[in-house]
Amino acid sequence: KVRILNGAHTAMVPLAYLYGLRTVRESVEDPLMGDFIQKLVFEEILPTLDLPEAELRGYARDVLNRFRNPYIHHQLISISLNATAKFTTRVLPSLIEYRNRKGVLPKRIVLAFAAQILFFRGQTKEGEAIALNDDPAAIGFFAECWRTHAEDIPGLVKAVLAQESFWGVTLLEVSGLADELSRAVSDLLDKPIADVLAGL
């Protein structure tokens, strides 16, 4: 449950919000975002779990159907509460385990991580303020990173990855992550998010 349901929630929120969506149902029903979420779950999270494949896939299908429930209006901004701690426990283990098992990084989880970094800038690409609701230390840290590294995305990413107090480890040691995450943050800044999603 933590890695599939909660992990999908946490991974989708910043990217979907920056894309202009505001609820979970909107996100899974959007053609591009829905495809992103489906492939994130089935191609990048499930392969990192040691349970029978049929059981995992059945549970994942149930989760996505729950996300589509027309009677639940689950706001993305509500799920973003304490997003840094949630990412550490719900998403990061899948990223690291995928890298360990496959020898490459999961591109959708990396993009979700990039979106989280951009989300914590505190504004959308259109300049709309984002109501961040996290540990004040996390909000302050990301604000300082953006203040000092706004023109140096690789430097910003390295500062984020080195923050062991958030992640429990220095993520600079994850091979290739700094470079791929820097590219993903730059893509989200420089291109329409629809184009980034379509290019996956």
C-alpha positions in Angstrom: 0.0 0.0 0.0 2.7 2.5 0.9 4.7 2.0 -2.2 1.8 1.6 -4.6 -1.2 3.7 -3.5 0.7 6.3 -1.3 3.7 6.3 -3.7 1.5 7.0 -6.7 -0.3 9.8 -4.8 2.9 11.4 -3.7 4.7 11.1 -7.1 1.8 12.4 -9.1 0.9 15.5 -7.0 3.7 18.1 -7.9 3.8 17.2 -11.6 0.0 17.1 -12.0 -0.4 20.4 -10.0 2.2 22.2 -12.1 0.5 20.8 -15.2 -2.7 22.6 -14.2 -4.7 19.7 -12.6 -6.2 20.0 -9.1 -7.7 16.6 -8.2 -6.6 13.0 -8.3 -9.5 12.1 -10.5 -8.6 14.8 -13.0 -5.1 13.5 -13.0 -5.8 9.9 -13.8 -8.4 10.8 -16.4 -6.2 13.3 -18.2 -4.7 11.4 -21.2 -1.1 12.4 -20.7 -1.1 12.5 -16.9 -3.1 9.3 -16.7 -0.6 7.5 -18.9 2.2 8.8 -16.8 0.6 7.5 -13.6 -0.3 4.1 -15.1 3.3 3.5 -16.4 4.8 4.9 -13.2 2.9 2.3 -11.2 3.1 -0.7 -13.5 6.6 -0.2 -15.0 8.5 1.5 -12.2 7.0 0.7 -8.8 5.7 -2.8 -9.2 9.1 -4.2 -10.5 10.7 -3.1 -7.2 8.4 -5.2 -5.0 8.8 -8.9 -4.0 5.3 -10.2 -4.1 3.5 -12.3 -6.6 3.0 -10.3 -9.9 -0.7 -11.2 -10.2 -1.3 -9.9 -6.7 0.6 -6.7 -7.3 -1.0 -6.0 -10.6 -4.5 -6.7 -9.2 -3.9 -4.3 -6.3 -2.5 -1.6 -8.6 -5.6 -1.9 -10.9 -7.8 -1.5 -7.8 -5.8 1.6 -6.7 -6.2 3.3 -10.1 -9.9 2.6 -10.1 -10.2 4.1 -6.7 -8.4 7.2 -8.0 -11.1 7.5 -10.7 -14.0 7.4 -8.2 -16.4 10.2 -9.2 -17.6 10.6 -5.7 -14.2 11.4 -4.2 -12.8 14.9 -4.8 -9.3 14.4 -3.5 -7.4 17.7 -3.9 -3.8 17.4 -4.9 -2.8 20.3 -2.7 -4.1 18.4 0.3 -2.0 15.4 -0.6 1.0 17.7 -0.8 1.0 18.1 3.0 4.5 17.1 4.4 5.5 16.1 0.8 9.2 15.9 1.6 8.8 13.2 4.3 6.2 11.4 2.2 8.6 11.3 -0.8 11.3 9.9 1.4 9.2 7.0 2.7 6.8 6.4 -0.3 8.8 7.1 -3.5 12.5 7.2 -2.9 12.7 3.5 -2.0 11.2 2.6 -5.4 13.7 4.9 -7.2 16.7 3.4 -5.4 15.5 -0.2 -5.7 14.7 0.2 -9.4 18.3 1.5 -10.0 19.7 -1.4 -8.0 17.7 -4.0 -10.0 17.7 -2.6 -13.5 21.0 -0.6 -13.6 19.2 2.5 -14.9 17.0 5.1 -13.2 13.2 5.1 -13.5 12.5 8.1 -15.7 9.0 8.8 -14.4 10.0 8.7 -10.8 13.0 11.0 -11.7 10.5 13.4 -13.4 8.3 13.3 -10.3 11.3 14.2 -8.2 12.1 17.0 -10.5 8.6 18.3 -10.3 8.8 18.2 -6.5 11.9 20.4 -6.6 10.1 22.8 -8.9 6.9 22.6 -6.8 8.9 23.8 -3.8 9.9 26.9 -5.6 6.5 28.0 -4.4 4.9 29.1 -7.7 3.7 27.6 -10.9 5.3 28.3 -14.2 2.6 31.0 -14.7 3.6 32.7 -11.5 0.6 31.5 -9.4 1.6 31.1 -5.7 1.5 27.5 -4.4 0.2 27.1 -0.8 3.1 25.0 0.5 2.3 23.0 3.6 5.4 21.2 4.8 8.0 21.3 7.6 9.2 24.9 7.8 12.7 23.6 7.6 12.0 21.9 4.2 10.2 25.0 2.8 13.0 27.2 4.0 15.7 24.9 2.5 14.1 24.8 -0.9 13.5 28.5 -0.9 17.2 29.1 -0.2 18.2 26.6 -2.9 16.1 28.5 -5.5 17.3 31.8 -4.3 21.0 30.9 -4.6 20.8 28.5 -7.6 18.0 29.7 -9.8 20.5 30.1 -12.7 22.4 27.0 -11.8 20.1 24.0 -12.0 22.9 21.4 -11.6 24.0 23.2 -8.5 20.5 23.3 -7.2 20.0 19.6 -7.7 23.2 18.7 -6.1 22.3 20.8 -3.0 19.0 19.0 -2.8 20.5 15.5 -3.2 23.1 16.2 -0.6 20.5 17.1 2.1 20.8 13.9 4.2 18.5 15.2 6.9 15.6 14.8 4.4 16.5 11.6 2.6 18.4 9.7 5.3 21.3 9.3 2.9 23.2 11.5 0.5 21.5 10.9 -2.9 24.6 12.2 -4.6 25.8 8.6 -4.4 23.0 7.3 -6.6 24.8 6.8 -9.9 23.5 9.2 -12.6 20.8 10.7 -10.5 22.3 14.3 -10.3 22.6 14.5 -14.1 19.2 13.0 -15.0 17.4 15.0 -12.3 19.1 18.2 -13.6 17.9 17.5 -17.1 14.4 16.8 -15.9 14.2 20.0 -13.8 15.5 22.0 -16.8 13.0 20.3 -19.1 10.1 21.2 -16.8 11.3 24.8 -16.7 12.0 25.2 -20.4 9.2 23.2 -22.1 5.4 22.9 -21.7 4.8 20.1 -19.3 2.5 18.4 -21.9 5.5 18.2 -24.2 7.6 16.7 -21.4 4.9 14.0 -20.7 4.4 13.3 -24.3 8.1 12.7 -24.8 8.4 10.0 -22.1 
